[in-house]
């Protein structure tokens, strides 16, 4: 199998999605319209050249319809790798002895030029997360033309790419090895015990986290076409 690309980073906003979304627009991001999945979660997206950031949540004051995200804390919550064949990904993970759930069909409605369409995906989730502290899953896009649309990729702040992700972990090499195995990627040992997982469209850096009980997605870096890079503000402070 070829190395998987990084598909998207999930920022869990829980029932504050609608309330917090305008602050990202204030930061110069163009957000997609609010959409509701068939499984009950809601999202708005920051679309980038070859990946995106998903702002995820559910209606304010209501319990989440998706039980798999009910306990997810607010913040950078999940790494999602891009699958070209969800069933093949599922079988590969089963052979690797991972506790994986069957392939799930996910969809959400979208209106383009006054016409209704359905954005469709197949996802592969774990019953038991391979890295305690954050979620990892896989997404196969069945209708990418409804996801990467030019009108949603024009950001006032110039953002074009999700360039890097930083994870903090007590055992960075073990976490990096697991991520590299999941994505069929290479891993580089860096200075000061840090490790880097090299994907076709970004790097994931895993840095020492002292005695942290669980790993955490600490930060994400965005870039524009002029080489400027900046940390993504999750707007939770």
C-alpha positions in Angstrom: 0.0 0.0 0.0 1.2 3.5 -0.8 1.7 6.1 2.0 -1.7 7.7 2.9 -2.1 11.4 2.6 -3.5 13.5 5.5 -7.1 14.2 4.9 -8.3 16.5 7.7 -7.8 17.6 11.3 -10.9 17.7 13.5 -11.4 20.6 15.9 -14.1 19.5 18.4 -16.3 22.5 19.4 -19.0 20.4 20.9 -22.2 22.5 21.3 -20.4 25.7 20.7 -19.9 25.2 17.0 -22.4 27.8 15.8 -21.3 30.3 18.4 -17.6 30.0 17.8 -17.6 29.7 14.0 -17.7 33.5 13.3 -14.4 34.0 15.3 -12.7 31.8 12.6 -14.1 34.1 9.9 -12.8 37.0 11.9 -9.3 35.3 11.6 -9.7 35.4 7.8 -10.9 31.9 7.0 -13.7 31.2 4.6 -16.0 28.5 6.2 -18.3 26.2 4.3 -22.0 26.4 5.2 -23.2 24.7 8.3 -24.1 21.1 7.5 -25.6 18.1 9.4 -24.4 14.5 8.8 -26.8 11.6 8.5 -25.4 10.4 11.9 -26.3 13.7 13.6 -23.0 15.6 13.9 -22.7 19.1 12.4 -19.7 20.8 10.8 -18.2 23.7 9.0 -14.9 23.3 7.1 -11.8 25.3 6.5 -10.9 24.0 3.0 -7.2 24.0 2.0 -5.3 22.8 -1.1 -5.0 19.1 -0.3 -6.6 18.8 3.2 -8.8 20.7 5.5 -9.7 21.5 9.1 -13.2 20.3 10.3 -15.0 22.3 12.9 -17.3 19.7 14.4 -20.1 19.9 17.0 -23.8 19.5 17.5 -26.7 21.9 18.3 -26.4 24.0 21.4 -28.2 22.7 24.4 -28.8 19.2 22.9 -27.1 15.9 23.7 -24.9 14.7 20.8 -26.6 12.3 18.4 -23.3 10.6 17.7 -22.3 8.6 20.8 -18.8 8.1 19.5 -18.0 11.8 19.9 -20.1 12.5 23.1 -17.0 12.3 25.3 -14.6 14.1 23.0 -13.3 17.1 24.8 -13.2 20.5 23.1 -10.0 21.1 21.2 -7.9 19.4 18.5 -9.5 16.0 18.6 -8.7 13.7 15.7 -6.3 13.0 12.9 -7.9 11.7 9.7 -6.0 9.9 7.0 -7.2 9.7 3.4 -8.2 6.2 2.2 -8.7 5.4 -1.4 -10.6 2.2 -0.5 -12.3 2.1 2.9 -12.9 -1.7 2.7 -9.2 -2.3 1.9 -8.2 0.0 4.8 -10.5 -1.9 7.1 -9.1 -5.3 6.1 -5.5 -4.0 6.4 -6.2 -2.8 10.0 -7.9 -6.1 10.9 -4.8 -8.0 9.7 -2.7 -5.7 11.9 -4.8 -6.8 14.9 -6.3 -3.3 15.5 -9.7 -3.1 17.2 -11.5 -1.6 14.2 -15.2 -1.0 13.5 -16.9 -1.9 10.2 -16.9 0.6 7.4 -19.4 3.4 8.0 -21.3 5.4 5.4 -21.5 9.1 6.1 -23.2 11.9 4.1 -24.4 15.4 4.4 -26.6 17.6 2.1 -25.2 20.6 0.2 -26.8 23.2 -2.1 -24.8 24.3 -5.1 -26.2 27.0 -7.4 -29.6 26.3 -6.0 -29.5 22.6 -6.6 -29.3 20.0 -3.8 -26.6 17.4 -3.8 -25.2 14.8 -1.3 -21.7 14.8 -0.1 -20.7 11.2 0.6 -17.9 9.4 2.5 -16.9 6.0 3.8 -15.1 6.1 7.1 -13.2 3.6 9.2 -13.1 4.1 12.9 -11.5 2.2 15.8 -13.5 0.6 18.6 -10.4 1.0 20.7 -8.1 3.9 19.8 -4.6 2.8 18.9 -3.1 5.9 20.7 -4.8 6.9 24.0 -5.5 10.7 24.1 -6.9 11.5 20.7 -8.9 9.9 17.9 -7.6 8.5 14.6 -9.7 7.4 11.7 -9.8 7.1 7.9 -12.0 8.8 5.3 -12.7 7.8 1.7 -14.2 10.7 -0.3 -16.9 9.5 -2.8 -17.7 13.0 -4.0 -14.5 15.1 -3.6 -15.8 17.6 -6.2 -18.4 18.7 -3.5 -15.7 19.1 -0.9 -12.8 20.9 -2.6 -14.7 23.8 -4.2 -12.9 26.9 -5.2 -15.2 29.3 -3.6 -14.5 27.9 -0.2 -10.7 27.9 -0.7 -10.3 31.6 -1.0 -9.2 32.7 2.5 -8.6 36.4 3.3 -5.6 35.5 5.4 -4.0 33.6 2.4 -4.2 30.1 4.0 -3.5 27.4 1.5 -2.2 24.4 3.3 -2.2 22.5 6.6 1.6 22.3 6.8 2.4 20.5 10.0 0.8 19.0 13.1 2.5 18.7 16.5 1.6 15.9 19.0 3.0 15.8 22.6 3.5 12.4 24.1 5.4 10.8 27.0 6.8 8.2 24.5 7.1 10.1 21.2 8.9 7.3 19.3 6.2 4.7 20.1 3.4 7.1 19.1 5.2 8.1 15.9 5.8 4.4 15.1 2.1 3.7 15.5 1.1 6.7 13.3 3.6 5.7 10.7 2.2 2.1 10.6 -1.4 3.3 10.3 -0.5 5.6 7.4 2.1 3.3 5.8 4.5 6.2 6.2 8.2 6.6 7.1 9.3 7.9 10.4 12.4 10.1 11.2 14.0 10.4 14.6 14.8 14.1 15.2 16.7 15.9 18.0 15.7 15.8 21.6 13.7 12.6 21.3 11.3 14.1 18.8 10.1 12.1 15.8 8.5 13.0 12.5 6.0 11.0 10.5 6.3 12.0 6.8 3.1 12.1 4.8 2.8 13.2 1.1 1.1 16.5 2.1 2.4 17.3 5.6 4.5 16.2 8.5 3.4 15.1 11.9 5.9 15.9 14.7 5.7 14.0 17.9 7.6 15.7 20.7 8.4 14.6 24.3 5.6 15.3 26.8 7.2 14.5 30.2 4.9 12.3 32.3 1.7 12.9 30.4 -0.7 10.0 30.8 -2.1 10.4 27.3 -0.8 11.9 24.1 -2.4 15.1 22.8 -2.7 17.0 19.5 -1.0 20.2 20.6 -0.9 22.4 17.6 -1.3 22.8 13.8 0.7 25.0 11.4 -0.8 26.6 8.3 1.0 28.1 5.4 0.3 30.4 2.4 1.7 30.4 -1.1 4.4 32.9 -0.1 6.0 30.6 2.5 4.5 32.4 5.6 3.6 29.9 8.3 1.5 30.4 11.5 -0.1 28.5 14.3 -3.8 27.7 13.9 -5.8 29.4 16.6 -8.4 27.0 17.9 -10.3 29.9 19.5 -11.1 28.0 22.8 -9.3 30.4 25.2 
